[in-house]
């Protein structure tokens, strides 16, 4: 049996009463004594502190910014070269069929690129980058750093009380801050749909910083359970559920992340894995689309539920990829893929749960408005 890894905050999670579960090869907190429902609502109303140290942190460096950016553009369909210093962008690795191998966040730090990748894809992503980057680009895995996320409408005032420079940061800005004497790399971003910060800090300083943050009356520690319901209400994809190597960015509703400069006719069009398949989908439209779904009644429809166009009979036209109870909307919410003909907002569908079909409706995403600081 493979031994589960622990983040630098493991002992603090235990001290705070967390229930720990296996997740992506790590022992991670799924909830604290407050419980998933209250943790979710606390984050929406005040601020929640998440340990996301299991995610991979990588620094790419080379002879110049142009060299680093253009090398990374060979792996992603995103405008990297045009990224300003101190800014962050969402992207994804693609395969030759146009599927998504992983989604990621990357930010420019001078002439270097800081990349954050999913924990479950970490080893594959590192191998992909090592194989695909030229010899003059150095890849450094930052295994000596932890990653915290403070999310919620009070996150800005909490961080600004420790370093006033945080108040001026906009959504997707990045900079170094000094928090309680710890020099950190901070980005104004996150994965809950709320305003907030992701904070990369040296591993041996992470516990002291996390303890200081949870001492603030506005902040509570939050586990994986609430993290999942928050990102689902925000309409954000979870890799392995809503996107994977067999789903492309166009059908997933992520084509906004492919900037004009990388599309057909753009100054640096193509040149990444699967560009032909992705460009064909942009031109012709995908066969299936990711949509928001609101089940009728109070029963959630979870991943794997088959979707149909009628209450009885007929062929399956899609399936749920993420689903659960949305504490902020006080009802079940879900996302899934359906044949394009059934993707229009307001379309009535049926989900088959334990051999019984139950009604649901296609709705716009997100389920709750984003609270980002623009």
Number of C-alpha atoms within 10 A of each C-alpha: 3 5 8 13 15 15 20 21 24 18 13 14 22 13 9 13 14 22 16 18 15 13 16 16 15 19 18 26 24 20 23 22 13 15 16 21 16 15 26 26 18 22 27 23 16 17 33 29 24 21 26 21 25 24 19 24 24 20 18 23 21 19 12 13 20 15 17 23 23 16 21 24 21 18 20 25 29 29 22 26 18 11 16 13 17 17 18 24 18 17 22 22 25 25 20 14 16 24 22 25 21 23 21 17 18 22 25 25 21 13 16 22 24 19 21 20 21 20 18 18 17 19 12 12 20 17 10 14 18 14 10 13 19 14 10 13 20 16 17 13 14 16 14 11 21 25 26 21 27 32 30 28 22 20 25 22 16 22 20 16 13 15 15 16 14 24 13 10 20 16 18 22 22 24 19 17 21 16 19 12 11 15 15 21 19 24 26 26 26 22 21 28 23 27 25 30 28 23 29 23 22 19 17 13 16 24 19 13 17 19 14 13 24 16 10 11 10 19 22 21 25 31 26 20 17 26 20 22 24 26 19 28 28 20 25 17 21 18 17 14 15 18 22 19 17 11 20 26 26 24 23 20 14 16 16 11 16 20 15 15 17 21 19 15 10 11 10 17 19 22 15 20 21 21 22 16 15 27 17 13 18 16 9 9 14 18 13 21 24 27 27 25 28 23 23 16 11 11 14 18 28 21 17 17 19 20 24 24 19 17 15 11 8 9 10 16 19 24 22 24 23 24 26 20 20 23 20 16 11 9 16 22 29 28 30 26 24 26 16 17 11 20 21 15 14 14 14 20 24 23 27 19 16 7 7 10 17 19 18 22 20 22 20 14 18 17 21 17 12 14 16 18 16 9
